[in-house]
Structure formats: structure tokens, C-alpha cells
Amino acid sequence: MQQLEHITNEADTSRTSHAPRSGKRLLWFLLIPVLLAGVAFLGLQARQRESEQLSATTKSLDVQPVNVLHPQHGQLSSDLALPGMIQAFSQSPIYARVDGYVRTWYVDIGAHVTKGQLLAEIDAPEVDQQLNQARAMQKQAETSLALAKVTAPRYQELIKTNSVSQQEVDQNNQNLAAQTANVQAATAAVSRLEQMQGFERILAPFDGVITQRKTDFGDLVNAGNAGVGRELFQISQNNTVRVFVTVPEEFSQQVKPGTKALMDVTSLPNRHFAAAVTRTADAIDAISRTLTVELDIANSSGELLPGAYANVHFQLPVNAVLLVLPSSTILFQAEGPQVGVVNSQGQVELRRVTLGHDFGDTIEILTGVRPADAVIANPPDSLTNGMHVAVQSASASQKGN
């Protein structure tokens, strides 16, 4: 009996010791999901804060700071400055007309010569021999003609007495005509070779200056201008020079014959030469879209050298006061020239513009902008429609433009 009670007491003691352990385990099973849910919630909040911060940063970066300026009014007249090229009024290369060797030359570069002046002599022995042969053949033909002139009339008299046949008379008459033609052919051959012999003397075609000499004693030269190195001299007439200027198409209606201009050259600082348009090509070049014009300038002193670079300033009136923008504001896109304008909402509007006269630093705007428009100065190529920008104060240089 006592043993049974002892066992019962031990069971009760064991039951009471295991009850707290089971409660703790249950509590842990309940707390772990709550802790995991709390950690997940905190992670979501952190990600949301980071996303909001990134979005705010992105928006702040989208707002690009820009400087703006307003179109200015142009002037009633414009000074159109264009490059030009000075050329001699007449310029010609001089070639040999016969094959031979240069016997001697008499002028060098810089020599002023007159029309018909002897420049060089060519030794052409083949031409000389051909001329001698042609003259001998001419004499032979003249001798045969003299005999035919005596024989033909004799046979014409003998036919009256039937001493010769009509056939013989006709043959002698034909022989007379043939000999006459032979003399004419021989005379022409002699004349041609005499002219060829005359080409052994190289003469100046007009008054001018020898600008190049490309021959020397003993050089072998060929007739004509075929091949390389056949040119003997280069002569230029510089008492009047031509100045050629390529004018852009938009100015083609304003630059006409008689348009006044001033020209200056780098080699003569502080010197200006008055000129006027003498003639134009009267056609727009299909490739360069330009009009070629010519100005003739007197050059009796020889100061203006052919081949020199010149600046030609045309004074062109314009029909209306147009708007002017700095050239740096223009975006040249595939759609054509554009400018970026900032609207009242701080967004960019890309507007296509029509360009007028280009003055270098500035350019005329015919259509596309108004005086009150805020045009972006120095716009980046990444500028797009609808982009948000922050307008900054314009620099002094931009305000000056």
C-alpha cells in the first residue's frame, strides 16, 4: 500500500514538472511567426523609403539647368563677308608646237613681256629637213608643170593637122591639170612646214608676267599639251585681276552685277580695295548651292597677286528687320535646324526654324521664334520635347548676344 502511494506521488510530481515546459514551447511557436512578419514589414518599409528617395533623386536629375536668351532685332543693312580667290585677268600655259630640244630660253619668272616677244627657241632638225624636202618637191612639181604648159598647147595645134590623135591631146591636157594640182599641193606642204618651223620660236601670246618656267637648255619637248611636263612657261596678265566669290543661295537675289563691295587681303593690312560685281554665273551650282560672282579690280601697281586669298565685304540691304540669334543656339538635327524654347511650365519645346543670313557669330531667324521666347543658349544634343529644365540667369556674354 505504501509502495502504491509512493508511485502515485512520483507521477504527480512528474506531471507538474512537464507542464511549464509545454507552455514555453507553445509560446515560442506563437512568437516566431509574429517576429518574421515584423521583420518583413520593416523590410518593406525600408524598400519603400529607398524607392521614394530614388524617385525623388531621379526627378531632381531630370530637371536640367539651362541658360536662356531672347531673340534680338537685326539691322536694316548687313555686311556680308565672304572669302574670295584672286586670279589673273588672263592666264595661259605655253606649250611647244613642234618636237625638238630647247636650244635656249630668254625670260625667267617675274619677267614682264610684251605680246610677240621671243621667250625661247627650239631646235627641231626633223622639221628643217622636212621643209627642205618639201621645197625640193615643190621645185620638181613646178618643173613638171612648166613642161606640161608647153606640151599641151603643142598637141592642141597638131590636132588641127591630124598629126596626133585626140587621145594624146586629152592626155596632155589632163597632165597639165595634174601638174597644176601637184604644184598647189607642194606649195601648201611648204607653207605648212614653214609655219611649223616658225613654231621653233616661242612667242608671248599677250602682255603679261612670266609666273612659271618649266624648261631648261637641252630639254626634249613634244608638240601639244599631252602627257606630263610638256608646259614650257606660264604667263599671266595682272594689270587687272578677277576676284571670284561663291555666294550662298539665299543671297543670290541680292548680289547682282553692279553691287558694291570692299576687298582686303592678308598681305596688305589696313588696305581696302573698292570693287563692284562685274558678272555672275546666273546659275546656282547644284552641289554647293552657291552662285559664282566675279569682281574686276584694277591692279596697275601689281600689288594684288593672283592666287591670293581675299575677304570680300558686300553691303546688302534687307527688306525687313529680322530676328537674330547666336549661332550656338541652333541644333542641326535630321529634321532640320531647330532651337530649344522653354515654355511657362518649365518644359522644352523644340521648334524648327528657317535660317537667313549667317553673320558668323549670329544668324538671322526668318520663322520659328518670337522676340518674347526664352531660347536655350548652347543646348545639348540630348535635348528632347517635354524635358523639364531649370532656367538659370544668362551670362554676360549671352546677354550681349
SVG drawing of the C-alpha trace seen along z (x, -y; Angstrom):
<svg xmlns="http://www.w3.org/2000/svg" viewBox="-2 -102 73 104">
<polyline fill="none" stroke="black" stroke-width="0.4" points="0.0,0.0 2.8,-2.4 4.6,-1.4 1.4,-2.3 1.2,-5.7 4.9,-6.4 4.4,-5.7 1.4,-7.9 3.2,-10.8 6.1,-10.5 3.7,-10.6 2.1,-13.7 5.5,-15.3 6.5,-14.4 3.2,-15.8 3.7,-19.1 7.3,-19.5 6.5,-18.8 3.5,-21.3 5.7,-24.6 7.9,-23.2 5.0,-22.5 3.7,-26.1 7.1,-27.6 7.2,-25.6 3.7,-26.8 4.7,-30.4 7.7,-30.1 5.6,-28.6 3.3,-31.7 6.1,-34.3 8.2,-33.2 5.6,-33.9 5.0,-37.3 8.7,-38.2 9.0,-37.1 6.0,-39.2 7.5,-42.2 10.9,-41.8 9.2,-41.5 7.1,-44.6 10.2,-46.6 12.0,-45.4 9.1,-46.6 9.0,-50.0 12.8,-50.4 12.5,-49.4 9.6,-51.9 11.7,-54.7 14.6,-53.8 12.3,-53.8 10.8,-57.1 14.3,-58.6 15.5,-57.2 12.4,-58.6 13.0,-62.0 16.7,-61.9 15.7,-60.9 13.2,-63.7 15.8,-66.2 18.2,-65.0 15.6,-65.3 15.4,-69.0 18.5,-70.2 19.7,-73.7 19.8,-75.9 20.6,-79.4 18.1,-81.3 18.2,-84.4 15.7,-86.3 16.0,-86.9 17.3,-90.3 16.3,-92.5 18.7,-92.7 19.9,-95.8 18.5,-97.4 21.6,-96.6 24.1,-93.7 27.8,-93.4 28.1,-90.1 31.7,-88.9 32.7,-86.0 36.1,-84.5 37.3,-85.1 40.1,-84.0 42.2,-86.4 43.0,-85.3 44.8,-86.9 42.6,-88.5 44.2,-86.3 46.4,-83.3 47.8,-80.8 50.2,-78.0 52.7,-78.0 53.4,-74.7 55.7,-73.7 54.1,-73.2 57.0,-71.1 59.0,-68.2 62.6,-69.0 65.2,-70.2 65.2,-73.5 68.0,-75.5 67.8,-78.5 65.4,-80.5 65.4,-84.2 63.0,-85.0 62.6,-83.7 59.9,-84.0 58.9,-87.6 59.8,-88.9 57.4,-91.4 57.0,-90.6 55.0,-92.1 52.9,-90.4 55.1,-88.7 58.3,-88.8 60.6,-85.9 60.6,-83.6 62.6,-80.6 63.9,-78.7 63.6,-75.0 65.9,-73.1 63.8,-70.8 66.1,-69.3 63.3,-66.9 61.1,-69.9 64.0,-71.6 64.8,-68.6 61.1,-68.1 60.9,-71.7 64.0,-71.2 62.4,-68.1 59.1,-69.9 60.8,-72.8 62.7,-70.4 59.4,-68.6 57.8,-72.0 60.5,-72.8 60.1,-69.4 56.4,-69.9 56.9,-73.4 59.3,-72.0 56.8,-69.3 54.1,-72.0 56.3,-74.2 56.8,-71.2 53.1,-70.4 52.2,-74.1 54.4,-73.8 53.3,-70.3 49.6,-70.8 49.3,-73.8 51.6,-72.0 49.3,-69.0 46.3,-71.3 47.9,-72.8 48.9,-69.4 45.3,-68.0 44.3,-70.6 46.5,-68.8 45.6,-65.4 49.2,-64.8 48.2,-63.5 45.2,-61.7 42.5,-63.2 43.5,-60.8 47.0,-62.2 45.6,-65.7 43.3,-64.8 46.1,-63.1 48.3,-66.2 45.5,-68.4 44.9,-66.1 48.6,-66.1 48.6,-69.9 45.8,-69.9 47.5,-67.2 50.8,-69.1 49.0,-72.3 47.4,-70.4 50.8,-68.9 52.3,-72.4 49.5,-73.6 49.9,-70.6 53.7,-71.1 53.2,-74.8 50.8,-74.0 53.2,-71.5 56.0,-74.1 53.7,-76.6 52.7,-74.2 56.3,-73.3 57.4,-76.9 54.7,-77.6 56.0,-74.6 59.5,-76.0 58.2,-79.3 56.9,-77.5 60.5,-76.8 60.4,-80.4 58.2,-80.5 56.5,-83.9 54.4,-85.6 50.7,-85.5 49.9,-88.7 51.4,-91.4 52.0,-89.9 54.3,-88.4 56.1,-85.1 54.9,-83.3 56.5,-79.9 59.3,-78.5 59.3,-74.7 62.1,-74.1 65.8,-74.4 68.5,-74.1 68.5,-70.7 65.1,-69.6 63.2,-67.3 59.8,-68.7 56.9,-67.4 54.2,-69.2 50.9,-69.8 49.8,-69.5 49.6,-65.8 51.5,-64.0 53.4,-65.4 56.0,-68.1 55.1,-69.5 54.5,-73.0 57.3,-75.5 56.1,-78.7 53.1,-80.2 52.1,-83.7 49.6,-86.0 48.1,-89.3 47.9,-91.1 47.1,-94.7 43.5,-93.8 42.6,-90.9 39.5,-88.9 38.1,-88.0 35.8,-85.0 33.4,-84.6 30.9,-81.8 27.7,-83.4 25.2,-81.2 21.9,-80.7 19.9,-82.8 21.9,-85.9 21.8,-85.2 18.9,-87.6 20.7,-90.4 24.2,-90.1 23.8,-91.3 26.1,-93.0 26.9,-96.4 26.6,-95.5 29.3,-97.5 31.9,-95.8 35.2,-96.3 38.0,-93.8 41.0,-93.3 43.9,-90.8 46.0,-89.4 49.3,-90.5 48.2,-94.2 46.8,-95.0 44.7,-98.1 44.2,-98.3 40.8,-98.2 40.1,-97.9 36.8,-99.2 35.1,-96.9 31.8,-96.0 30.3,-92.8 31.1,-92.6 29.2,-89.4 27.6,-86.4 27.2,-82.8 23.5,-83.3 23.0,-79.8 23.1,-78.0 25.6,-75.2 23.6,-72.0 26.3,-70.6 27.4,-73.5 24.1,-75.5 26.1,-78.7 26.3,-81.4 29.7,-82.3 30.2,-86.0 33.2,-87.9 34.6,-91.3 37.2,-93.0 39.7,-95.3 42.4,-97.5 45.9,-96.4 48.2,-98.7 50.7,-98.7 50.8,-94.9 50.0,-94.8 47.3,-92.1 48.9,-88.8 47.0,-86.0 46.2,-83.1 45.9,-85.1 43.1,-84.7 40.8,-87.7 37.9,-88.8 35.1,-90.5 32.5,-92.6 29.2,-93.1 26.8,-95.8 23.4,-94.3 20.1,-96.0 17.5,-93.8 13.7,-94.2 12.7,-93.9 14.1,-93.9 14.6,-90.2 15.3,-88.4 18.9,-87.4 20.2,-84.6 23.7,-83.4 24.8,-80.6 25.4,-78.4 21.7,-78.2 21.0,-76.3 20.6,-72.5 21.2,-70.9 19.0,-67.7 17.8,-65.3 14.5,-67.2 16.4,-70.5 17.6,-73.4 15.9,-73.7 16.0,-75.8 15.0,-74.8 12.4,-77.2 11.4,-77.0 7.6,-77.4 5.8,-78.7 5.7,-75.2 9.4,-74.9 9.4,-72.3 11.4,-72.3 9.7,-72.9 11.9,-72.0 10.9,-74.4 12.0,-74.1 13.4,-77.5 14.1,-78.9 17.6,-80.4 18.5,-83.6 21.8,-85.4 24.7,-83.8 26.9,-86.5 29.3,-84.1 28.7,-84.6 25.0,-85.3 22.4,-84.2 19.1,-85.5 15.9,-83.6 13.2,-84.1 10.5,-81.9 10.0,-79.8 10.6,-82.1 9.2,-85.4 11.0,-88.2 9.5,-87.0 10.6,-83.4 13.1,-82.1 15.6,-80.3 18.1,-77.9 21.7,-79.0 24.2,-76.3 21.6,-73.5 22.9,-69.9 22.2,-67.3 20.2,-65.3 17.5,-67.9 14.1,-66.5 10.5,-67.7 8.8,-67.9 12.1,-67.8 11.9,-69.7 14.6,-72.3 15.5,-74.9 16.2,-78.3 19.4,-79.9 20.5,-83.5 22.1,-84.2 25.8,-85.0 27.0,-88.5 28.3,-87.2 24.9,-85.6 23.1,-88.8 25.4,-90.7 24.4,-88.5"/>
</svg>
